[in-house]
Amino acid sequence: MLNEPNGVDFPTGPDLGQVVPDFTLPDQHGGSVSLMEALGGQRALLLFFRSVRW
Amino acid sequence: MELQQHLAEFERAGISVFAVSYDTVEELAAFSRAYGITYPLLSDRGSEVIRRYGILNTTLAEDHQNYGIPFPGSYVLGPDGRVQEKSFFQQYQVRPSAQSVLRDAFGVDFEVRDNPRAEAESTGVRVSAVLGADALAFMRRVPILVRFDLDAGLHLYGEPIPEGYIPTAVEVAAPEGIEAAPTLPPPTHPFRMEGLEETFHVFEGRVEFEVPVWATVREGGPFVLEVTVRFQACDDRQCFLPQTRTLRVEAPLEPLVKAAPVE
């Protein structure tokens, strides 16, 4: 398990076992990525980060 | 950045990587070019997806300049899009290394081929310690891997242990600038000795202990981590004298990389 203990509660999104919401977003090359389609039957690591600026 | 360094390992294991932020495509393109990022950086301008996932950082006021950022974290997804693991960190919490994620969440082991291995020996027992990553890094957890190779017929003791016997102890003396978490022992199996009532919990053959360490400083090093092991090897009839050994693992510190300025 990678869940870490928190001092303060904050939301962490979809729960274990839940299917994550699908989405279509542009990537850095100007292409388009649809998550479920891009999974293509493979496992994946999906990260949310704050910004490339800092 | 660290993920990019190990991306080939993810790809070899058939694991895709996607990263989402509220930056513009232009900002992501500049960053991607500057750091050679080959996995998709997805632009969630307006934070619609961040909101849909329920991870918008609402501790910021709407007029704050950084409003729209998520609580940062990651999901390990199965091929069906189901969450298998998730990891969300507070600001200054220690994070796992990419190789640790590969190993702990995806079950893909990594090789520590080129790292120098400190070694020690006792009758029938060989101990070695190696850093389980290319380098230490600021607030990133990497393991020190301490391996015991035992001759056939020998065992060491784990917990729980009857009184009077010596459990196997592995500890790291972290120098200033480094912190260590409690040692993670490998699994034991039960063992009975003829004529004795107690059940022992023992290690045999090759086993590996892990001591998670991380740097609390942004620069410095290389650091010397002293690993002290204490153990008692026994066979099914007798025990050898308890032994203590110290192994020195030298580890460099990866310098902290700052994001490229956006034109």
Interface residues (C-beta under 8 A of the other chain):
Chain A: M1 L2 N3 E4 N6 G7 V8 F10 P11 T12 G13 P14 D15 L16 G17 Q18 V19 V20 P21 D22 F23 L25 P26 D27 Q28 H29 G30 V33 L35 M36 A38 L39 G40 G41 Q42 R43 A44 L45 L46 L47 F48 F49 R50 S51 V52 R53 W54
Chain B: L3 F10 G14 I15 S16 V17 F18 A19 V20 S21 Y22 D23 V25 E27 L28 A29 A30 F31 S32 I37 P40 L41 L42 S43 D44 V49 I50 R52 Y53 G54 I55 N57 T59 N66 I69 P70 F71 P72 G73 S74 Y75 V76 L77 G78 P79 D80 G81 R82 V83 Q84 E85 K86 S87 F88 F89 Q90 Q93 P96 V101 D104 A105 F106 A259 A260 V262
